[in-house]
């Protein structure tokens, strides 16, 4: 009997070998697919844009003189590599327009992110403390604006904010104001448009953090004499910080490069980097300079992501 069992064991191990190989391949495939996605839709486009930023403007199609051209072979590629220059990046440091556009975009995005956090936190907190039966309905109401085109929603704010729009008519009918307010084509309109458009991106991660929180900690703090406001700042808000950071990043990063909202609600005098990039690319047809603007914008936006990753790493180390 022992000999029979010994001779029967190897076929069983051999039979499981293909299953193990298949499982290992599937596990590697799950890891490889996200990297391939980043390669084709982020890294390769970034390399193309960076390559254009090193080129020179030309009256042709496309409107630039290519560099690092492989059509001339390795020798031509090496010759072009030796002639590389960063004149387009130097030009950006010499023209105050681009510096002011970057600074204005960062300031507008920071203020808009703070306003979105102030508006979105009570909404997310109310959703998290609501009865479990109505939470899916509240969540659907937050996501509902995504069912309508972003452009149409921004256009709707023109009808609301213009001098003869719905807002001024309502305020004048209530005798709150005697003459129409000038809101459209101002920075106030930009803040309203950004807060409205990106509010779901703030509410959803906040709701995710607050919904998982153990509210018995708040009740225990109140039983020990801590006032509700103190319990909020000492317990609720610190525990929701991951959602706050994630929501701020989801709002701040796209708000910096926003083009549609400043163009439609801010008017022609609004100076933001997204609008400047559009003008350079399509109006002036200066692809090398506009590509350099895009590369610097991307590098600027990676800074908060790096800080977020470092904060997460520190939090994980402290948790251990």
N, C-alpha and C positions, 0 to 999 in steps of 0.2 A: 504493500500500500504506500509505503514511503517513497519507493522508486517511482510509482505512478504519479504521485503528487509532485515530485521533483521534476519529472519530465513534462508535467502539464503547466508549470509556472512560467517558463520562458515564453511560450506563445501568448500568454496574457499580457506580459510586459511589452512584448513586441507589438501587440494589438493596440496598446495605449500610446505608443510612440507617435504615430501619425496624428492622434488627437492632441497630444502635447504640442507638436509642431504647429498644428492648425491654430491652437489657442494662442501660442506665442506670436504667430503671424498676425492674428486679429488684434492682440494687444499692441503690437508695434504699429499696426495700421491706424489704430485709434489715436496714437500719439503723432504719427507722421502727417495725418490729414490736416490738423490745424497749422502745422508748420508749412505745409504746401500751400494752404490758403494764404498765410502771411507772405509767403514767397511770391506768389503770382499776383496778389492784389495789394501788396504794400511795398515789398522790397524792390521788385522789378520796376513798378511805376516810379518809385522814388529815385532809382538809379537813372531812369530815363529823364526825369525832370532835372536831376543834378547834372546830367550830361548836357542838357540844353542850356542850363545856367552858365556853363563854361564856354558856350559858343558866342559868336558875334552876329549882330543883327545884319540882315541882308534883304534886299528887295527880291524875293523869290518865293517859291512855295515848296516847303515851309519857309517862313521868313527868318531864317538864320543859317549861318554857315556851320555845318556839322563838324564836330571834333571827334577824335578817336574813331575814325571811320575804318571799318574792317575791309572795305572794298579794295583798298590798295595793298592789302596783305599786311604781314607783320611789320615790315619796314615802314610802311605808311602809318600804321598804328603807333609805332614807337616815335616816329617823327612828330605826329600830332600830340603825343603825350608830352614830348619835350617842349612844345609850344603852348602848353596850357597856361592860362592866366586867370586871375580872379578879378578882372576889371569890373565885371558886373556887380560883384559884392562890394568892391571899393566905391563904386558909384552910389550904392545905397547909403554908405556912410557919409558921403559928401552932400547929398540932397536931404534937406530937413523934412521934406514932405513925407518920406517913408518912415523916418524916426517918429515924427508926430503921429502918423497913422498907427504905428505899432503901440505907442504909449496910449493914445486915445482908445484903441481897441481893448487894451488890457484894463484900462480904468472902467470903461463901459461894461465890459464883461464881469469885472469884479463887483461893481455896484449891482448889476443885474442879478448876479449869483446870490449876493447877500439879500436882495429883495425877494428873490425866489425862495430862499431858505426861510425868511420871515413869514411869507405867505404859505409855503408848503408844509412847514412843520406842524402848525395847528391842524391842518387838514389830515395829515398822516396820523397824528396823535388821536384825533377823533375817530378815524377809521379803525385804528388798532384797539381802541377802547369800546367801540360799538359792539352790539350783540353779534355773535358769530353767524346768526342767520342772515343778517343784512350786509355783512362784509363783502361777499361776492358782488352784490349790487353796487355798493360804493366803489369797489375796485373797477367795475365795468364803467361807471360814470367818469372815473379818472381817465380811463383809456379811450373813452368815446370820441374825444376830439381827433384821434388818429384816424378815424374812419372818414374824415373829410380832408381834402387836399390842403396841404400847408399853405400854398399860395392863395387859395380862396379864403382861408381863415385870416391871413394877413390883409388881403384886400378888404375884408369885412370891417377891419378896424379903421380903414380910411373913411368909410361911411359913418362910423361912430364918432371919430375924433375931429373930422373937418368942421369948420366954423358953423355950417348949417346942418351938421350931423345930429345923430340921435342924442348924444350926450348933452350938447349945448341946448338942444330943444327941451330936453327934460329939465335941466337946471333952470332955464328961463321960465318954463311953465310953472315951476315950483317957486319962482321969484327968489331963487338963491343968488342969481347973477342978473345983471341988467343988460349986459352985452356979451356976445360969444367969446369964449376963451380960445386963445391961440395955442393949440396943443399939437396939431399935425405939423410935420416938418420941424420938429424940435427933438431934443434929446429925451424929453419926457415921453414922447410917443415911442421912441426906440426902447426905452425901459419897459413901457407897457407891453409892447409887442414881444420882447424877449421873455419877460416874466410869464405872459400868457402862453407863448408857444412852448417853452421848456418847463413849465410847471409839472407836467407828469413825470419828467425825468428826475425831478427832485422828490416828488411825493412817493414814487414806487420804492426806491431803496430805503427811504425813511420808514415807510410802512413795513417793509420787510424786517427792519431792525426792531421797531417798536412792537410789532405783533409777536415776536419771539421772546420778548422781555418778561421776566417773572415779576408781576406787579405786587406780589406779596412783600417784596422788599420795600416798596413805597408804603404799603400799609404798616409794615413794622416800624419804619422811620416815623410815620405820623403817630403811631401808638406811643412811641418814645418821646413825643413832644416836638418833633420837627414840623415846622409849618409846611403847608403844601408847596409853596414856592421854593423853600429850601430843599424839600425832598425832590422836587423836579431838578434843580441844578446840581444836587449832590448824587442823585441816583439815576433818574430817567435820562437826562441829557448825556452824562458820560457813557451810559450803556448804549446809547443810540449813535455814538460818534462814528462807528463804521458806516452807517447809513448816511450820516451828514457828509462825511468825506466823499463817499461814492456819489452822492447826489450833486455835490458842489463840482466835482470833476465832470460829471455828465452834462452839467449846464455851462460851466466856465469854458471848457475846451471848444465846443461848437460855437459859443457866443463870440469868442475872439475873432473867428474867421467868418462871422455872419455877413451875408451880402444882401439877401432879399429884404429883411426887415429895415436896415438902414436906408436902402434905396427907395423903398415904398413909403415908409413912415418918417424917415429922417430928412428927406429932401436932397437936393443936389449939393448942398453945402456940407453935408455930413462927411467927416473924414474918419474912415475906418479901413483897416488893412484889406478886408475882403473886397470892398468897393474899389480900393486902389488897385488891387490885383486884377480885378475884372477890367478896369479901364486900360491898364497896361497890356493885357492879353488881347482884348478884342477891339478897343478903340485905337490905341497906339500901335498895336500889333508888334510889340517889342517882347517877343517870347523869351529871349535870354534873361532880360531884367525881371520879367514877371516870374520866371522860374526861380531866379535867385530869391525873390521876395517869398515865394512859396516854401523854399528850402529853409530859410531863416524862420518863417512862421512855424514850420513843423518842429524845428529845433527848440523854439520858444515854448511850444506846447508840450514837449516831452519833459520839461522841467517839473511841472506839478505831478506828472505821472511818476517820475523818479522819486520825488519826495513821498508820494503815497505808498510806493513799494517799500521804501525804507521804513516808513512808519508801521506798515504791516509786519515787516520782518522784526522790528523791535517789539511789537505787541506779541508776536508769536513767541519770541525768546522769553519775554517776561511771563507769558502764560505757562511756559514750561517750568 
